[in-house]
Amino acid sequence: MLLLLISGLDISSNEILYLRDTYIKSKTSVQQDYEIVWVPILSGQWTTSSEEKYTKLLRMMPWHMVEHPKFISEETQKFIRRVWKFKRRPIVVAIDKNGDVVCRNVIHMMYIWGSKAFPFTPLIERTLWNNAEARLDSLVFNFDPNMSRMLEDGKWVILHGGNDVEWSRKFTTQVRKVLSDACILVEMIYVGKNIELDPHSYSLDLRRVCYFWTRLESILISRYQSFSAGDSGMDPILGEVKKMLSYQFAETWACLRTPSSDSMVHGLGDVMLQGFIEFEMWERDVQTKEFAKEFQNHIELLTRGSSSGHACRRIVLHTDVRDAVESLKCPSCDHSMEKKISYGCCHIDEIE
């Protein structure tokens, strides 16, 4: 099988590293016989700066590549843009041994399942979603090996984010107090860019933070496209991942997973703090499998009664394909969300 990685020279180092991790792991399995070929698509004139960036990108890629972008004809570039819908963001086109395209973009499969998605067909994608292991709590927490080890060691793992220093101090203090009193080991993991916010928490590096949100986007897009009914409001996984993605722009949020449960407890910061203030009422049930579901129900009850529960929710998908997700219902009020186009440039895409 051949995977064509199609991108411009503006592909980020993070995007390369995500795919490189999957590619390197695949080389340890004799059942995953595929190669990646980078197909760089030019936009504008080739300059000295283009050559320098191209050379730096080559050094990051362990796979094959077209000898030089200038060898990709104008007709080929037009075909890639028109038929495979490439615009700016990288896509990965899967081609089988007969030369047939089996999927026009498997990048979301690779971000979610890595080499487990081989041979990267829509049927495999749907099969993976129907697998018992495709629980959202597993997908959210298994992207970092440290988190998996924490859970295996019997610890509770709490992700939290935002930029409110005062809330972070209150939340971490309250959580550590009530869980210590209950003899529960806990790891607090900060997911954000303000790494000085809580020096006592384990903080993900910025690459992992980006991967966390990118992977949630891929989960939403893949889930939406794999089940063509769209967002009917009846898919619990789609509903939960919408809530998680909306936290990216929240002032504060937190998400809990316990080793004994197969679901998560998550919400905006004010209600999660209140939930742990009232933790004593749940303490007797913490070792049961139903604890997380019951605690989540309480968090949702608190949300409906709080001011944050009625706040606007935003979900941003970094995709060039406008109909990748045709429509979404709000994770808070279940009304149809308004679709907007946004442009941004952060000037941080340097490659070492």
PyMOL commands that set and color helices and strands:
alter all, ss='L'
color gray80, all
select helices_A, chain A and resi 13-26+48-60+69-71+74-83+107-117+122-130+136-141+145-152+165-181+206-226+236-249+269-277+279-285+291-304+308-310
alter helices_A, ss='H'
color red, helices_A
select strands_A, chain A and resi 2-7+35-40+64-65+91-95+101-103+156-162+186-190+202-203+252-257+264-268
alter strands_A, ss='S'
color yellow, strands_A
deselect
rebuild
show_as cartoon
